[in-house]
């Protein structure tokens, strides 16, 4: 298996972890009374993440762990994909 394929596989795993984080975040804000729009979930997910950030910061004094989980996983997926493309183009 080429190193670029490994990096792309890791990027996909990071994206899946980001999706799991977004679902958990949406569940959290839903339990706090925010209505989740399932039809436009992909568009509204950033709004729910922001609401989660604000809610947990008010409740605990800092953002919740799922906020960081989402941010780190999506940034990691981006970096891994870019490195994979760079390696593949050589």
N, C-alpha and C positions, 0 to 999 in steps of 0.2 A: 504494500500500500504506500503510495507516494505521500510525502509530507504535506502537500497541499490538500490531499483528500482527508487526511487526519484533521487538519485545521478546519476544513469545511464541516466535518462531522462534529467536531467540538463546538463550532458555531451553531449548528442545528440544535445540539443539546442545550446550549445557552439560550437559544430562542424558546425552546420548550419550557425551560425553567422560568423564563420571563413571562410566558403565557400562564403558567401555574401561579406565579406571583400575582399577576393581574386578576386572575379569577378569585384568589383568596382575598385580595384587596377589595374587589367588588362585593364579595360576600360580607366583608366587614362593614363597609359603608351601607350595605342593604340592611344589615341588622341594626344599624343606627338610624334608620328611617329614611335613607335616600333611596328613591325609586330608581331601579336599574332598567335601562332601556335595552332589552335583549336584541331588538331588531337593528339598532345602530350601535351595538356594543363596541365594534372596532373603532368607530369614530369617537365615541364617548369615553373610552378607557382612560385617556390622559386626564380627563376631568375627574374621574373617579379616583385616580391615583393622587391628584392634587387634593381632593377632598379628604382622602385617607391621611395624607401628609399633615394637613391642617388639623384634623380631628385628633390624631395621635399626639401632635405637638401640644395641643391644648390640654389633653388628658394627662400626658406623661412628661411634658416638658421637652420632648425630642421626638423626631419622626419614628414611626414604628419600623420594625425589622423588615417587613415585607416591602416597604418603600425602597430600602437599600438593596434588597434582593432583586427587585425589578430593575433598578438603575444599573447595578453592577452586571447583571446577566445580559442586558441589552447592549451595554457598552462593550462587554467582553465579546459578544457575538459580532459586533461591528469590527472590532480590532482583529479578531481571528479571521474573519472573512477578507479583510483588506490584506492581511499578511499572506493568506492563502492565494489571493489573486496575484500578489507580487511574486511569490514563489513560482506559481504556475506560468507566469509570463516570461520567466527566464529561460 
